[in-house]
Amino acid sequence: MEVLSIKTWILLKKICCLSTIFFLFIVMNSCNFHGKSEIDLIFEQTKKIEILAYLDRNQWEVEDNPDYFDLKYIENNNIKIKEKYLKNRIILNSLQIDNLKKGLYENCKSFSIFEIAKCYNPRHSIIFYNEKNEIFGYIEICFECNRTKSSTNLNFISECALSQEELFKKFGITYFNE
């Protein structure tokens, strides 16, 4: 009986060690740890970043935005937003790109504890270009509602963009609300 309890104790100790290792593995592969290498890979591909500020797409004429919930202004590798909707358009310099990368990595809010509204009134986009000046990703942002839409390759950092409003202001974006 005593041998069985020692074997049981050893088994429990092994289970506890394995559980601890598994937990550490999960923590090490969480968004913040794993996200850095993904962010690095995205920014290694990035040669130009453009930030757009525009009227809420809800205020665009129907023919310019036929499906409000489907982003249609990026088409054939071009941004197709009429001047009457566009409020700011800034191409970031290399220092600003570094600051954006740092902001996306370090200041990523966890929106699981914040209220996310059902509305979606986007007024900003971050457009990523590669060395061939081709758009390879975007993040559309609604700071008002705490929601984003993005290209599939940028889903992992799209919510991080919600914490960049002050940085946008430092970059010179002046349009945030009607």
N, C-alpha and C positions, 0 to 999 in steps of 0.2 A: 504494500500500500504506500509506503514511504517513497519507493522508487518511482511509482506512478506520479506522485505529486511533484517530485523533482523534475521528471520529464515534462509534466504539465507546466511547471514554472518556466522551464527552459523554452518550451514552445511558445508560451505567452510572451516571454522576453523577445524571442525572434519575431513574433507578430508585431510587437510594439516597435522594434527597430525597423522592420519593413514598412510599417505605417508611417513612421517618421520620415524615412527616405522618400516614400511616395508623396507625402505632404510637401517636402522640400522641392521635389521635382515639379509638382504642380505650381508652387509659388515661383520657382525659377522660370517657368514657362508662361507666366501670366503676361497680360498685355504690356505692362511697363517694362519688364525685362526683355521679353521676346520682341516687343515693338521697336526697340532701338535698332536692332539689326534690320528690320523691315523698313524703318524710316530711312536708315542709311542707304539701303538699296534703292529706294525711290529717289532720294536726293542725288545719288550717284548718276542716275539716268537724266536728272533734271538739268537743263541748260538755261531755261528761262521760266519765270513764274510771273503770271499776270493776275492782278486782283481787280475785279470788277465790282462796281456798286451801281445798282439800277433800281428803277421803280419796282415795287412789288409786282410780280408777274400777274397778279390778280387785277392790276390796273392797266394792263396792256390790252390793246384792241384784240378781239377774238381771232382775226386773221393772222396776227403776229404771234399768237400763243393759243392755238386751237385746243390743246389738251393741257390744262393748267398743271396737272400733277406729273406730266411727262416733260422732261427738259428737252426742248427742241432747238435751242439757240446755238448749240454746237453741232455743226453739220459740215461734212466733207472737210474736216480739219480747219474750219473757220468758225469764228464767233459771229453770229448773226443777230445782233441786238441793234435796233434802230437808235439813232442818236437821240431821239426824243425821249427814250427810256433810260439811256445811259447817263449816269451822274458823275462817276469817277472811273478812270481806267489807268492803272499804274503798273508799269513793268518794274519789278524789283531788281535792285542792284545786288551784287554778290554778298555784301554785308547784310542786307535785308533778307536775302534768302537764308543765310546762316541764322539770323534771328528768328525767322519763321520756323526753321527746322528745330531750333532749340525750344521755341515756344510750343510746338506740337509735341515734342518729347517730354519736356519738363512740366508743362502747365496743363496737362490733360486732365480735365475734370472727370470725375466718375458721376455720370448723370443718373445712375441708379438711385441716388439719394435726392436728386433734384426733381422738381416738377417739370415734366415735359408736356407742353400743351398739344392739343389735337390740331391746332391751326398749323398752317404752313404758308408763310408770307416771305419767301426768300428775297433778299435784296443784295446779296453778295456771293461771289464765286471766286475760288482760287483755281486758276488754270495752269496745269503743268505741261511744259513743252520739252521735247528731247532735243538732241543735237541737230536733228534735221528740221527743227522748228515745227514739228508735228505735235499736236495735242495728244498726250498719252494718258491724261487723267484730269479729273476735276472734282472739286468739292463745292457744292452749293449750300449756302448757310442761311438759316433764319435765326438770327440772334434773339428776336422777339419771342419765338416759340420754342427755342432750344431744340431745333431739329435740323438735320442735314440730309442731303442726298449726295451720292458720289458715284464715280465710276467704280466698278468692282475692285479694281486694283488698289483703291484708296479707302475702301470701307473700314479698314482697321484703324485709320486715324481721323475719319470724318467727324466723329464727335469731339475729338481733340480741338478741332477748328473752332468750336463754340467758345473756347476760352481765349480767343485771339482778338477780340474786339478792340481792346486798348492798343494792341500792337498795330492793328489796321490804322487806327488814328495816328499813331507815330509815323506810319508809312505815308500819311497824307490823305487817307480816305476820309472824306468829310460827310458823306451821305449815309445816314443810318435810319432815319424815320421820315415819314412825310411831314 
